[in-house]
Amino acid sequence: FVDDYDFGAYKAVGFKSFTEVDKETVKGVKMSAPELSFKQWLSYAGNVGKVSPIPKDMKFGEVPEGVLRLGGTFVVSGQDVV
């Protein structure tokens, strides 16, 4: 299952973008980078571009919506989202 650049599936279940969340709520979120070795960081950086949903018309320096989108994992069984 792959959502498109409109993120309709994510929106349908209530997932929002960081830009759509109350600023006071965001202040309470603690994010940290994972503990990776230098080699693991290089591998990660090399893979990000391959798997990130980056629109073809995106300009350098813009942040893709898929990066800002808060989400989860959809489990699909046949025609059903479980």
C-alpha positions as CSV (number, residue, x, y, z in Angstrom):
1,F,0.0,0.0,0.0
2,V,1.4,3.4,-1.0
3,D,-0.3,6.7,-0.3
4,D,0.1,9.5,-2.9
5,Y,1.4,13.0,-2.4
6,D,-2.0,14.2,-1.1
7,F,-1.6,11.7,1.8
8,G,-5.4,10.9,1.7
9,A,-5.0,7.7,3.7
10,Y,-3.1,9.4,6.4
11,K,-5.6,12.3,6.6
12,A,-8.5,9.8,6.6
13,V,-7.3,8.2,9.9
14,G,-6.4,11.6,11.4
15,F,-2.7,11.8,11.0
16,K,-1.6,15.4,10.6
17,S,1.5,17.3,9.5
18,F,3.8,19.1,12.0
19,T,2.5,22.3,10.4
20,E,-1.1,21.4,11.4
21,V,-0.4,20.6,15.1
22,D,-0.9,23.1,17.9
23,K,2.4,24.8,18.6
24,E,2.0,24.2,22.4
25,T,1.6,20.5,21.8
26,V,4.7,20.4,19.6
27,K,6.7,22.1,22.4
28,G,6.1,19.1,24.6
29,V,7.5,16.6,22.0
30,K,11.0,15.4,22.7
31,M,12.8,14.1,19.6
32,S,16.3,12.7,19.5
33,A,18.5,11.2,16.9
34,P,19.1,7.4,17.1
35,E,22.5,6.2,18.3
36,L,24.1,5.2,15.0
37,S,27.8,4.7,14.2
38,F,29.4,6.9,11.5
39,K,29.0,4.1,9.0
40,Q,25.4,3.6,9.9
41,W,24.7,7.4,9.4
42,L,26.3,7.3,6.0
43,S,24.2,4.3,5.0
44,Y,21.1,6.1,6.4
45,A,21.8,9.2,4.4
46,G,22.4,7.2,1.3
47,N,19.0,5.4,1.6
48,V,16.9,8.4,2.5
49,G,16.8,9.8,-1.0
50,K,15.9,6.5,-2.4
51,V,12.9,5.8,-0.1
52,S,11.7,9.4,0.6
53,P,8.5,10.6,-1.1
54,I,10.1,13.6,-2.9
55,P,7.9,15.2,-5.6
56,K,9.7,15.8,-8.9
57,D,8.9,19.5,-8.9
58,M,10.5,20.1,-5.5
59,K,13.1,22.8,-5.1
60,F,16.4,22.5,-3.3
61,G,16.0,23.4,0.4
62,E,12.2,22.7,0.6
63,V,11.1,20.1,3.1
64,P,8.9,17.3,1.5
65,E,5.4,17.0,3.0
66,G,6.2,13.3,3.6
67,V,8.9,14.4,6.1
68,L,6.5,16.7,8.0
69,R,3.6,14.2,8.0
70,L,3.0,12.4,11.3
71,G,2.0,8.8,10.7
72,G,2.0,5.2,11.4
73,T,1.9,1.8,9.7
74,F,-1.1,0.5,7.8
75,V,-1.6,-3.2,7.8
76,V,-3.4,-4.4,4.7
77,S,-4.9,-7.8,4.3
78,G,-6.5,-8.3,0.8
79,Q,-8.9,-5.3,0.4
80,D,-9.0,-4.6,4.1
81,V,-7.0,-2.2,6.2
82,V,-6.7,-4.1,9.5
